[in-house]
């Protein structure tokens, strides 16, 4: 059986298109009066009408009938008087307006001509030419804007301010990261250089890898960003605070992404993220995956960020790569991305992003959990990832002397040799510092 609200909604939907404003108020009042106590609230909920509108209709119901003269043109063009009563239903010609042109209460923004201008000044002080706006350093919420407008002697409300914001085409927006701060003047040229290097190596069948350290993760029952499907009302419970567990520490996943084969390797370290650890991760990739995929390789190209454990200015990174080049008997070429452009490194959006998606909302309670989640990461385009756990303790702060750097078989490119260089195995070093 239909409820009262449902019945009102049905009648309201049927009558709404054929009633004018006065008739509509009377109809709402009749519905409320028929219900009795609580009728105004019930009708307001059912029709989404203002309580003030219903109350006005009720007051019109109890008023005596008042004849209202309205001139209406007859067939002959002469004017006659038609009596209309409050609360009654008299036929009204469609071309006869219920209100005069311009009738009704004026909007505050129409009367107060400076309201919109002052609101715009509060929102965009520099655009409005007022760098000393009172809201320059505060949250520009609707209530705060309303309060400041009131301080400027404007009569307004939060509802009106919200309507004006929508009318002025303001919306709630977050910051957008699009400005390249501190970008190097040769940034684009370095991108072109890296692209040409990658194309050349791939054309001749030599391996090209993208390397980086993924964000270090706290191991234990800690919250992990994102959400996953769980039984309703049964979220996985984790620690309230993210204080690292001294017994479990942090995990440092160092990744290697094979661009041509769309395969990855992640070495999960439990010690410091040093250059020695980074090169050891590349060594493990070569022994477990690279050597088999590129049996005839004579060269290796590494694309890496300009900072971190594999930074362009890290001496230990170059020293360890020289050792690796000697072990693998490969020429190792390195091209670093310019400062502030690490997001363009292939490993970021072709491997690390999918790892983050795969373990979203899942607490990384142990190293085994991390390894399993990384190893099970796959994509529709065929990405597969192998993993290993590196339990070695790596020492921070190892110093490399100038003499050790001079002994390297290091050849720098003519274009930004600090970013682009090659380490050759068992050959006379070219001392280009």
C-alpha positions as a LaTeX table, in Angstrom:
\begin{tabular}{lrrr}
\hline
Residue & $x$ (\AA) & $y$ (\AA) & $z$ (\AA) \\
\hline
Unk1 & 0.00 & 0.00 & 0.00 \\
Unk2 & 1.32 & 3.41 & $-0.93$ \\
Unk3 & 2.50 & 5.70 & 1.83 \\
Unk4 & 1.29 & 9.28 & 2.26 \\
Unk5 & 4.56 & 10.60 & 0.81 \\
Unk6 & 4.18 & 8.45 & $-2.31$ \\
Unk7 & 0.57 & 9.55 & $-2.80$ \\
Unk8 & 1.52 & 13.23 & $-2.48$ \\
Unk9 & 4.36 & 12.75 & $-4.98$ \\
Unk10 & 1.97 & 11.24 & $-7.54$ \\
Unk11 & $-0.58$ & 14.08 & $-7.19$ \\
Unk12 & 2.20 & 16.68 & $-7.17$ \\
Unk13 & 3.74 & 15.36 & $-10.40$ \\
Unk14 & 0.33 & 15.40 & $-12.12$ \\
Unk15 & $-0.73$ & 18.92 & $-11.02$ \\
Unk16 & 2.58 & 20.77 & $-11.14$ \\
Unk17 & 2.58 & 21.46 & $-14.93$ \\
Unk18 & $-0.93$ & 23.01 & $-14.93$ \\
Unk19 & $-0.84$ & 25.24 & $-11.82$ \\
Unk20 & 0.37 & 28.81 & $-11.63$ \\
Unk21 & 2.22 & 30.07 & $-8.57$ \\
Unk22 & $-0.84$ & 31.07 & $-6.57$ \\
Unk23 & $-2.69$ & 27.87 & $-7.37$ \\
Unk24 & 0.42 & 25.85 & $-6.57$ \\
Unk25 & 0.64 & 27.39 & $-3.07$ \\
Unk26 & $-3.02$ & 26.67 & $-2.45$ \\
Unk27 & $-2.59$ & 23.05 & $-3.58$ \\
Unk28 & 0.36 & 22.54 & $-1.23$ \\
Unk29 & $-1.58$ & 24.13 & 1.62 \\
Unk30 & $-4.53$ & 21.79 & 1.01 \\
Unk31 & $-2.24$ & 18.77 & 1.16 \\
Unk32 & $-0.73$ & 20.00 & 4.43 \\
Unk33 & $-4.11$ & 20.84 & 5.95 \\
Unk34 & $-5.51$ & 17.43 & 5.04 \\
Unk35 & $-2.66$ & 15.71 & 6.89 \\
Unk36 & $-3.00$ & 17.85 & 9.99 \\
Unk37 & $-0.19$ & 18.09 & 12.53 \\
Unk38 & 3.17 & 17.72 & 10.76 \\
Unk39 & 1.59 & 18.33 & 7.37 \\
Unk40 & 3.91 & 21.18 & 6.39 \\
Unk41 & 6.99 & 19.04 & 7.01 \\
Unk42 & 5.54 & 16.04 & 5.19 \\
Unk43 & 4.50 & 18.04 & 2.12 \\
Unk44 & 7.82 & 19.84 & 2.05 \\
Unk45 & 9.67 & 16.51 & 2.00 \\
Unk46 & 7.39 & 14.98 & $-0.63$ \\
Unk47 & 7.41 & 17.94 & $-3.06$ \\
Unk48 & 10.81 & 19.45 & $-2.25$ \\
Unk49 & 9.04 & 22.78 & $-1.69$ \\
Unk50 & 9.95 & 25.48 & 0.78 \\
Unk51 & 8.13 & 25.45 & 4.11 \\
Unk52 & 7.62 & 29.21 & 3.66 \\
Unk53 & 5.71 & 28.58 & 0.43 \\
Unk54 & 3.40 & 26.07 & 2.13 \\
Unk55 & 2.87 & 28.39 & 5.12 \\
Unk56 & 1.97 & 31.24 & 2.79 \\
Unk57 & $-0.55$ & 29.01 & 1.07 \\
Unk58 & $-2.11$ & 28.14 & 4.43 \\
Unk59 & $-2.46$ & 31.83 & 5.29 \\
Unk60 & $-4.15$ & 32.44 & 1.94 \\
Unk61 & $-6.62$ & 29.64 & 2.67 \\
Unk62 & $-7.91$ & 31.29 & 5.84 \\
Unk63 & $-8.18$ & 34.78 & 4.34 \\
Unk64 & $-11.66$ & 35.94 & 3.25 \\
Unk65 & $-12.50$ & 35.98 & $-0.41$ \\
Unk66 & $-11.30$ & 39.23 & $-1.94$ \\
Unk67 & $-12.42$ & 40.18 & $-5.41$ \\
Unk68 & $-9.51$ & 41.17 & $-7.57$ \\
Unk69 & $-10.21$ & 43.04 & $-10.72$ \\
Unk70 & $-8.14$ & 42.12 & $-13.74$ \\
Unk71 & $-8.67$ & 43.65 & $-17.13$ \\
Unk72 & $-9.12$ & 41.00 & $-19.76$ \\
Unk73 & $-9.69$ & 41.72 & $-23.44$ \\
Unk74 & $-12.90$ & 40.27 & $-24.86$ \\
Unk75 & $-13.53$ & 39.24 & $-28.42$ \\
Unk76 & $-14.52$ & 42.73 & $-29.48$ \\
Unk77 & $-11.39$ & 44.21 & $-27.96$ \\
Unk78 & $-13.27$ & 45.86 & $-25.09$ \\
Unk79 & $-12.03$ & 45.47 & $-21.53$ \\
Unk80 & $-14.07$ & 43.68 & $-18.93$ \\
Unk81 & $-13.50$ & 42.79 & $-15.30$ \\
Unk82 & $-13.02$ & 39.20 & $-14.21$ \\
Unk83 & $-13.36$ & 38.45 & $-10.52$ \\
Unk84 & $-10.70$ & 36.21 & $-9.01$ \\
Unk85 & $-10.78$ & 34.93 & $-5.46$ \\
Unk86 & $-8.01$ & 33.80 & $-3.19$ \\
Unk87 & $-8.17$ & 30.08 & $-2.56$ \\
Unk88 & $-10.55$ & 29.48 & $-5.45$ \\
Unk89 & $-9.87$ & 28.23 & $-8.94$ \\
Unk90 & $-10.99$ & 30.63 & $-11.66$ \\
Unk91 & $-10.01$ & 30.10 & $-15.27$ \\
Unk92 & $-7.25$ & 32.44 & $-16.36$ \\
Unk93 & $-6.21$ & 33.09 & $-19.91$ \\
Unk94 & $-2.70$ & 31.87 & $-20.65$ \\
Unk95 & $-1.64$ & 35.26 & $-22.00$ \\
Unk96 & $-2.54$ & 36.98 & $-18.72$ \\
Unk97 & 0.42 & 37.30 & $-16.38$ \\
Unk98 & 0.00 & 36.55 & $-12.72$ \\
Unk99 & 2.59 & 39.17 & $-11.81$ \\
Unk100 & 3.56 & 42.44 & $-13.37$ \\
Unk101 & 6.77 & 42.60 & $-15.35$ \\
Unk102 & 9.61 & 43.04 & $-12.89$ \\
Unk103 & 7.45 & 42.05 & $-9.95$ \\
Unk104 & 8.66 & 40.12 & $-6.97$ \\
Unk105 & 11.50 & 40.67 & $-4.54$ \\
Unk106 & 14.71 & 41.82 & $-6.15$ \\
Unk107 & 17.87 & 39.75 & $-5.71$ \\
Unk108 & 20.34 & 41.23 & $-3.30$ \\
Unk109 & 23.03 & 41.08 & $-5.97$ \\
Unk110 & 20.83 & 43.28 & $-8.21$ \\
Unk111 & 20.31 & 45.86 & $-5.48$ \\
Unk112 & 23.83 & 45.69 & $-4.05$ \\
Unk113 & 25.84 & 46.43 & $-7.17$ \\
Unk114 & 29.24 & 45.98 & $-5.48$ \\
Unk115 & 28.51 & 42.56 & $-3.94$ \\
Unk116 & 29.88 & 40.49 & $-6.82$ \\
Unk117 & 32.88 & 42.76 & $-7.23$ \\
Unk118 & 33.82 & 42.46 & $-3.56$ \\
Unk119 & 33.29 & 38.68 & $-3.63$ \\
Unk120 & 35.60 & 38.40 & $-6.63$ \\
Unk121 & 38.16 & 40.55 & $-4.81$ \\
Unk122 & 38.12 & 38.17 & $-1.85$ \\
Unk123 & 38.57 & 35.13 & $-4.09$ \\
Unk124 & 41.20 & 36.47 & $-6.49$ \\
Unk125 & 42.84 & 39.45 & $-4.76$ \\
Unk126 & 45.67 & 39.86 & $-7.27$ \\
Unk127 & 43.35 & 39.69 & $-10.28$ \\
Unk128 & 41.09 & 42.25 & $-8.63$ \\
Unk129 & 44.00 & 44.53 & $-7.86$ \\
Unk130 & 43.90 & 44.11 & $-4.07$ \\
Unk131 & 46.92 & 42.17 & $-2.76$ \\
Unk132 & 45.89 & 42.96 & 0.82 \\
Unk133 & 42.61 & 41.04 & 0.78 \\
Unk134 & 41.58 & 39.88 & 4.30 \\
Unk135 & 41.19 & 36.32 & 2.99 \\
Unk136 & 44.57 & 36.16 & 1.31 \\
Unk137 & 46.00 & 33.91 & 4.03 \\
Unk138 & 42.87 & 32.05 & 5.15 \\
Unk139 & 40.67 & 29.22 & 3.90 \\
Unk140 & 38.19 & 30.63 & 1.40 \\
Unk141 & 35.18 & 28.66 & 2.61 \\
Unk142 & 31.63 & 29.85 & 1.93 \\
Unk143 & 31.12 & 30.77 & 5.59 \\
Unk144 & 34.40 & 32.70 & 5.69 \\
Unk145 & 33.48 & 34.58 & 2.52 \\
Unk146 & 30.05 & 35.39 & 3.93 \\
Unk147 & 31.58 & 36.75 & 7.14 \\
Unk148 & 34.03 & 38.96 & 5.25 \\
Unk149 & 31.28 & 40.29 & 2.99 \\
Unk150 & 29.26 & 41.13 & 6.10 \\
Unk151 & 32.30 & 43.04 & 7.43 \\
Unk152 & 32.18 & 45.03 & 4.19 \\
Unk153 & 28.56 & 46.00 & 5.02 \\
Unk154 & 26.94 & 43.59 & 2.56 \\
Unk155 & 23.69 & 41.89 & 3.55 \\
Unk156 & 24.09 & 38.31 & 2.38 \\
Unk157 & 23.99 & 34.68 & 3.49 \\
Unk158 & 25.95 & 31.50 & 2.89 \\
Unk159 & 23.27 & 30.27 & 0.50 \\
Unk160 & 23.45 & 33.46 & $-1.54$ \\
Unk161 & 27.24 & 33.40 & $-1.61$ \\
Unk162 & 27.16 & 29.80 & $-2.84$ \\
Unk163 & 24.69 & 30.74 & $-5.61$ \\
Unk164 & 26.87 & 33.68 & $-6.63$ \\
Unk165 & 29.97 & 31.48 & $-6.76$ \\
Unk166 & 28.19 & 29.08 & $-9.11$ \\
Unk167 & 26.87 & 32.00 & $-11.17$ \\
Unk168 & 30.39 & 33.48 & $-11.42$ \\
Unk169 & 31.65 & 30.05 & $-12.58$ \\
Unk170 & 33.77 & 29.32 & $-9.53$ \\
Unk171 & 34.22 & 25.67 & $-8.55$ \\
Unk172 & 36.06 & 23.76 & $-5.83$ \\
Unk173 & 39.43 & 22.78 & $-7.29$ \\
Unk174 & 42.63 & 21.28 & $-5.95$ \\
Unk175 & 46.17 & 22.22 & $-6.98$ \\
Unk176 & 47.42 & 20.96 & $-10.32$ \\
Unk177 & 51.05 & 19.98 & $-10.74$ \\
Unk178 & 51.97 & 21.39 & $-14.14$ \\
Unk179 & 54.78 & 23.90 & $-13.55$ \\
Unk180 & 58.27 & 22.60 & $-14.17$ \\
Unk181 & 60.18 & 24.47 & $-11.48$ \\
Unk182 & 63.94 & 24.72 & $-11.82$ \\
Unk183 & 63.91 & 23.05 & $-15.21$ \\
Unk184 & 67.28 & 22.86 & $-16.97$ \\
Unk185 & 67.59 & 24.79 & $-20.26$ \\
Unk186 & 68.82 & 21.61 & $-22.00$ \\
Unk187 & 66.03 & 19.48 & $-20.55$ \\
Unk188 & 64.36 & 18.76 & $-23.88$ \\
Unk189 & 67.67 & 18.18 & $-25.67$ \\
Unk190 & 68.58 & 15.57 & $-23.05$ \\
Unk191 & 65.25 & 13.83 & $-23.63$ \\
Unk192 & 66.01 & 13.73 & $-27.35$ \\
Unk193 & 69.51 & 12.39 & $-26.65$ \\
Unk194 & 68.14 & 9.61 & $-24.40$ \\
Unk195 & 65.52 & 8.69 & $-26.99$ \\
Unk196 & 68.12 & 8.43 & $-29.75$ \\
Unk197 & 70.36 & 6.32 & $-27.52$ \\
Unk198 & 67.52 & 3.93 & $-26.67$ \\
Unk199 & 66.50 & 3.58 & $-30.33$ \\
Unk200 & 70.09 & 2.89 & $-31.40$ \\
Unk201 & 70.64 & 0.20 & $-28.74$ \\
Unk202 & 67.35 & $-1.51$ & $-29.52$ \\
Unk203 & 67.98 & $-1.50$ & $-33.27$ \\
Unk204 & 71.22 & $-3.46$ & $-32.78$ \\
Unk205 & 69.67 & $-5.78$ & $-30.19$ \\
Unk206 & 71.52 & $-4.47$ & $-27.14$ \\
Unk207 & 69.76 & $-4.35$ & $-23.73$ \\
Unk208 & 68.23 & $-1.10$ & $-22.45$ \\
Unk209 & 67.05 & $-0.90$ & $-18.85$ \\
Unk210 & 65.38 & 1.78 & $-16.75$ \\
Unk211 & 66.34 & 1.74 & $-13.07$ \\
Unk212 & 65.20 & 3.45 & $-9.88$ \\
Unk213 & 64.40 & 2.86 & $-6.21$ \\
Unk214 & 60.70 & 2.66 & $-5.41$ \\
Unk215 & 59.48 & 4.50 & $-2.34$ \\
Unk216 & 60.79 & 2.88 & 0.82 \\
Unk217 & 58.00 & 1.06 & 2.66 \\
Unk218 & 57.52 & 0.51 & 6.39 \\
Unk219 & 57.22 & $-3.22$ & 7.06 \\
Unk220 & 54.46 & $-4.24$ & 9.49 \\
Unk221 & 50.74 & $-3.85$ & 10.12 \\
Unk222 & 50.52 & $-0.29$ & 8.85 \\
Unk223 & 47.94 & 1.44 & 6.67 \\
Unk224 & 48.61 & 1.28 & 2.95 \\
Unk225 & 47.03 & 3.83 & 0.64 \\
Unk226 & 44.12 & 2.77 & $-1.53$ \\
Unk227 & 41.21 & 0.41 & $-1.01$ \\
Unk228 & 40.41 & $-3.19$ & $-1.86$ \\
Unk229 & 37.31 & $-5.42$ & $-1.83$ \\
Unk230 & 36.44 & $-6.70$ & 1.63 \\
Unk231 & 33.27 & $-8.07$ & 3.30 \\
Unk232 & 30.97 & $-5.22$ & 4.26 \\
Unk233 & 31.82 & $-3.74$ & 7.65 \\
Unk234 & 34.99 & $-5.77$ & 7.96 \\
Unk235 & 37.99 & $-3.59$ & 7.00 \\
Unk236 & 41.46 & $-4.95$ & 7.66 \\
Unk237 & 42.66 & $-3.53$ & 10.96 \\
Unk238 & 46.10 & $-1.92$ & 11.14 \\
Unk239 & 48.12 & 0.14 & 13.62 \\
Unk240 & 46.86 & 3.61 & 14.46 \\
Unk241 & 50.30 & 5.23 & 14.14 \\
Unk242 & 53.01 & 4.60 & 11.57 \\
Unk243 & 55.91 & 4.22 & 13.98 \\
Unk244 & 58.41 & 1.84 & 12.31 \\
Unk245 & 58.86 & $-1.55$ & 13.92 \\
Unk246 & 62.58 & $-1.78$ & 14.88 \\
Unk247 & 62.50 & $-5.54$ & 14.36 \\
Unk248 & 61.11 & $-5.29$ & 10.81 \\
Unk249 & 62.48 & $-1.94$ & 9.65 \\
Unk250 & 61.92 & $-0.65$ & 6.13 \\
Unk251 & 62.04 & $-2.25$ & 2.72 \\
Unk252 & 63.88 & $-0.59$ & $-0.17$ \\
Unk253 & 62.65 & $-2.06$ & $-3.50$ \\
Unk254 & 65.17 & $-1.31$ & $-6.28$ \\
Unk255 & 63.70 & $-1.95$ & $-9.72$ \\
Unk256 & 65.10 & $-2.75$ & $-13.14$ \\
Unk257 & 62.76 & $-2.53$ & $-16.12$ \\
Unk258 & 63.70 & $-4.11$ & $-19.46$ \\
Unk259 & 62.10 & $-1.72$ & $-21.94$ \\
Unk260 & 62.21 & $-3.99$ & $-25.01$ \\
Unk261 & 60.94 & $-7.18$ & $-23.35$ \\
Unk262 & 58.48 & $-5.46$ & $-20.96$ \\
Unk263 & 59.85 & $-7.44$ & $-18.02$ \\
Unk264 & 60.97 & $-6.27$ & $-14.61$ \\
Unk265 & 63.14 & $-7.25$ & $-11.70$ \\
Unk266 & 62.90 & $-5.91$ & $-8.14$ \\
Unk267 & 65.59 & $-6.46$ & $-5.52$ \\
Unk268 & 64.05 & $-5.85$ & $-2.09$ \\
Unk269 & 66.72 & $-4.61$ & 0.30 \\
Unk270 & 66.38 & $-4.35$ & 4.07 \\
Unk271 & 69.38 & $-2.08$ & 4.55 \\
Unk272 & 70.41 & 1.35 & 3.26 \\
Unk273 & 69.65 & 2.40 & $-0.31$ \\
Unk274 & 73.23 & 3.02 & $-1.45$ \\
Unk275 & 74.96 & 3.00 & $-4.84$ \\
Unk276 & 76.47 & $-0.36$ & $-3.93$ \\
Unk277 & 72.97 & $-1.76$ & $-3.38$ \\
Unk278 & 71.75 & $-0.25$ & $-6.67$ \\
Unk279 & 74.56 & $-1.85$ & $-8.72$ \\
Unk280 & 74.09 & $-5.16$ & $-6.88$ \\
Unk281 & 70.43 & $-5.07$ & $-7.97$ \\
Unk282 & 71.51 & $-4.61$ & $-11.61$ \\
Unk283 & 73.97 & $-7.48$ & $-11.20$ \\
Unk284 & 71.19 & $-9.75$ & $-9.94$ \\
Unk285 & 68.97 & $-8.77$ & $-12.85$ \\
Unk286 & 71.74 & $-9.62$ & $-15.33$ \\
Unk287 & 72.47 & $-13.00$ & $-13.78$ \\
Unk288 & 68.82 & $-14.05$ & $-13.44$ \\
Unk289 & 67.21 & $-12.47$ & $-16.52$ \\
Unk290 & 69.41 & $-10.26$ & $-18.67$ \\
Unk291 & 72.16 & $-12.73$ & $-19.53$ \\
Unk292 & 69.65 & $-15.23$ & $-20.87$ \\
Unk293 & 67.66 & $-12.66$ & $-22.85$ \\
Unk294 & 70.74 & $-10.98$ & $-24.35$ \\
Unk295 & 73.29 & $-13.81$ & $-24.76$ \\
Unk296 & 75.22 & $-11.93$ & $-27.48$ \\
Unk297 & 75.18 & $-8.52$ & $-25.80$ \\
Unk298 & 78.32 & $-6.38$ & $-25.81$ \\
Unk299 & 76.79 & $-3.20$ & $-24.44$ \\
Unk300 & 74.21 & $-2.14$ & $-21.87$ \\
Unk301 & 72.34 & 1.16 & $-21.68$ \\
Unk302 & 70.99 & 2.34 & $-18.32$ \\
Unk303 & 68.54 & 5.24 & $-18.03$ \\
Unk304 & 68.30 & 6.57 & $-14.49$ \\
Unk305 & 67.24 & 9.58 & $-12.44$ \\
Unk306 & 69.76 & 12.30 & $-11.72$ \\
Unk307 & 69.65 & 11.80 & $-7.95$ \\
Unk308 & 69.42 & 9.15 & $-5.28$ \\
Unk309 & 71.63 & 6.08 & $-5.04$ \\
Unk310 & 72.13 & 6.12 & $-8.83$ \\
Unk311 & 72.66 & 9.87 & $-9.09$ \\
Unk312 & 74.84 & 11.46 & $-11.76$ \\
Unk313 & 77.19 & 12.93 & $-9.13$ \\
Unk314 & 77.52 & 9.82 & $-6.95$ \\
Unk315 & 81.11 & 8.59 & $-7.24$ \\
Unk316 & 80.38 & 5.21 & $-5.66$ \\
Unk317 & 77.78 & 4.59 & $-8.38$ \\
Unk318 & 80.40 & 4.97 & $-11.12$ \\
Unk319 & 82.98 & 2.91 & $-9.22$ \\
Unk320 & 80.56 & 0.02 & $-8.70$ \\
Unk321 & 79.44 & 0.18 & $-12.33$ \\
Unk322 & 83.08 & $-0.14$ & $-13.40$ \\
Unk323 & 83.36 & $-3.32$ & $-11.33$ \\
Unk324 & 80.16 & $-4.61$ & $-12.89$ \\
Unk325 & 81.37 & $-3.80$ & $-16.42$ \\
Unk326 & 84.53 & $-5.81$ & $-15.73$ \\
Unk327 & 82.53 & $-8.76$ & $-14.39$ \\
Unk328 & 80.01 & $-8.80$ & $-17.22$ \\
Unk329 & 82.53 & $-7.81$ & $-19.90$ \\
Unk330 & 80.06 & $-5.23$ & $-21.20$ \\
Unk331 & 80.33 & $-1.56$ & $-22.05$ \\
Unk332 & 77.89 & 0.12 & $-19.68$ \\
Unk333 & 76.47 & 3.42 & $-20.93$ \\
Unk334 & 74.44 & 5.60 & $-18.58$ \\
Unk335 & 72.06 & 8.47 & $-19.42$ \\
Unk336 & 70.55 & 10.43 & $-16.54$ \\
Unk337 & 67.32 & 12.38 & $-16.73$ \\
Unk338 & 67.64 & 16.12 & $-16.02$ \\
Unk339 & 66.81 & 17.40 & $-12.52$ \\
Unk340 & 63.11 & 17.33 & $-11.66$ \\
Unk341 & 62.09 & 14.97 & $-14.49$ \\
Unk342 & 62.16 & 11.58 & $-12.78$ \\
Unk343 & 58.49 & 10.98 & $-13.64$ \\
Unk344 & 59.54 & 10.52 & $-17.29$ \\
Unk345 & 61.67 & 7.51 & $-16.40$ \\
Unk346 & 60.00 & 4.47 & $-18.02$ \\
Unk347 & 60.11 & 2.37 & $-14.86$ \\
Unk348 & 57.86 & 4.84 & $-13.03$ \\
Unk349 & 54.79 & 4.46 & $-15.21$ \\
Unk350 & 55.42 & 1.05 & $-16.77$ \\
Unk351 & 56.27 & $-0.94$ & $-13.66$ \\
Unk352 & 56.16 & 0.90 & $-10.32$ \\
Unk353 & 52.66 & 2.28 & $-10.94$ \\
Unk354 & 51.28 & $-1.25$ & $-11.44$ \\
Unk355 & 53.02 & $-2.53$ & $-8.31$ \\
Unk356 & 51.33 & 0.27 & $-6.33$ \\
Unk357 & 47.96 & $-0.68$ & $-7.82$ \\
Unk358 & 48.46 & $-4.35$ & $-7.02$ \\
Unk359 & 49.16 & $-3.81$ & $-3.33$ \\
Unk360 & 46.82 & $-0.87$ & $-2.69$ \\
Unk361 & 44.94 & $-1.21$ & 0.57 \\
Unk362 & 47.03 & $-4.21$ & 1.67 \\
Unk363 & 49.27 & $-3.89$ & 4.75 \\
Unk364 & 52.87 & $-4.83$ & 3.96 \\
Unk365 & 53.21 & $-6.97$ & 7.07 \\
Unk366 & 56.46 & $-8.70$ & 6.09 \\
Unk367 & 59.22 & $-8.85$ & 3.47 \\
Unk368 & 57.62 & $-12.05$ & 2.15 \\
Unk369 & 54.34 & $-10.18$ & 1.63 \\
Unk370 & 56.12 & $-7.43$ & $-0.29$ \\
Unk371 & 57.97 & $-9.92$ & $-2.47$ \\
Unk372 & 54.80 & $-11.90$ & $-3.24$ \\
Unk373 & 52.77 & $-8.79$ & $-4.08$ \\
Unk374 & 55.49 & $-7.47$ & $-6.39$ \\
Unk375 & 56.03 & $-10.86$ & $-8.05$ \\
Unk376 & 52.31 & $-11.31$ & $-8.72$ \\
Unk377 & 52.00 & $-7.95$ & $-10.49$ \\
Unk378 & 50.97 & $-8.38$ & $-14.13$ \\
Unk379 & 49.42 & $-6.24$ & $-16.85$ \\
Unk380 & 47.29 & $-6.86$ & $-19.94$ \\
Unk381 & 50.32 & $-5.99$ & $-22.08$ \\
Unk382 & 52.29 & $-8.88$ & $-20.59$ \\
Unk383 & 54.43 & $-7.30$ & $-17.87$ \\
Unk384 & 56.02 & $-9.89$ & $-15.56$ \\
Unk385 & 58.29 & $-9.20$ & $-12.61$ \\
Unk386 & 60.85 & $-11.36$ & $-10.83$ \\
Unk387 & 61.99 & $-10.56$ & $-7.30$ \\
Unk388 & 64.79 & $-11.27$ & $-4.86$ \\
Unk389 & 65.53 & $-10.37$ & $-1.25$ \\
Unk390 & 68.86 & $-8.73$ & $-0.44$ \\
Unk391 & 69.75 & $-9.28$ & 3.22 \\
Unk392 & 73.21 & $-7.70$ & 2.99 \\
Unk393 & 73.94 & $-4.72$ & 5.24 \\
Unk394 & 75.16 & $-1.84$ & 3.08 \\
Unk395 & 77.36 & 0.85 & 4.60 \\
Unk396 & 76.49 & 4.49 & 4.16 \\
Unk397 & 78.98 & 7.26 & 3.50 \\
Unk398 & 81.68 & 5.36 & 1.59 \\
Unk399 & 84.13 & 7.91 & 0.19 \\
Unk400 & 85.70 & 7.56 & $-3.27$ \\
Unk401 & 88.97 & 9.41 & $-3.81$ \\
Unk402 & 90.03 & 11.36 & $-6.89$ \\
Unk403 & 92.62 & 8.69 & $-7.63$ \\
Unk404 & 89.95 & 6.00 & $-7.72$ \\
Unk405 & 87.86 & 8.10 & $-10.09$ \\
Unk406 & 90.89 & 8.67 & $-12.31$ \\
Unk407 & 91.46 & 4.92 & $-12.56$ \\
Unk408 & 88.03 & 4.30 & $-14.09$ \\
Unk409 & 87.65 & 3.54 & $-17.80$ \\
Unk410 & 85.17 & 6.37 & $-18.01$ \\
Unk411 & 84.34 & 8.13 & $-21.27$ \\
Unk412 & 82.00 & 11.09 & $-21.18$ \\
Unk413 & 79.84 & 12.18 & $-24.08$ \\
Unk414 & 80.42 & 15.57 & $-25.69$ \\
Unk415 & 76.84 & 16.56 & $-24.85$ \\
Unk416 & 76.48 & 16.91 & $-21.07$ \\
Unk417 & 79.16 & 14.45 & $-20.07$ \\
Unk418 & 78.01 & 14.72 & $-16.47$ \\
Unk419 & 74.72 & 13.06 & $-17.53$ \\
Unk420 & 75.90 & 10.80 & $-20.35$ \\
Unk421 & 78.95 & 8.55 & $-20.02$ \\
Unk422 & 80.25 & 5.05 & $-20.73$ \\
Unk423 & 82.30 & 2.68 & $-18.57$ \\
Unk424 & 84.39 & 0.22 & $-20.57$ \\
Unk425 & 85.75 & $-3.05$ & $-19.18$ \\
Unk426 & 89.49 & $-3.75$ & $-18.94$ \\
Unk427 & 90.55 & $-0.82$ & $-21.10$ \\
Unk428 & 92.78 & 2.17 & $-20.56$ \\
Unk429 & 90.79 & 4.83 & $-18.80$ \\
Unk430 & 90.11 & 8.06 & $-20.58$ \\
Unk431 & 90.60 & 10.69 & $-17.94$ \\
Unk432 & 87.73 & 13.02 & $-18.69$ \\
Unk433 & 86.66 & 14.56 & $-15.43$ \\
\hline
\end{tabular}
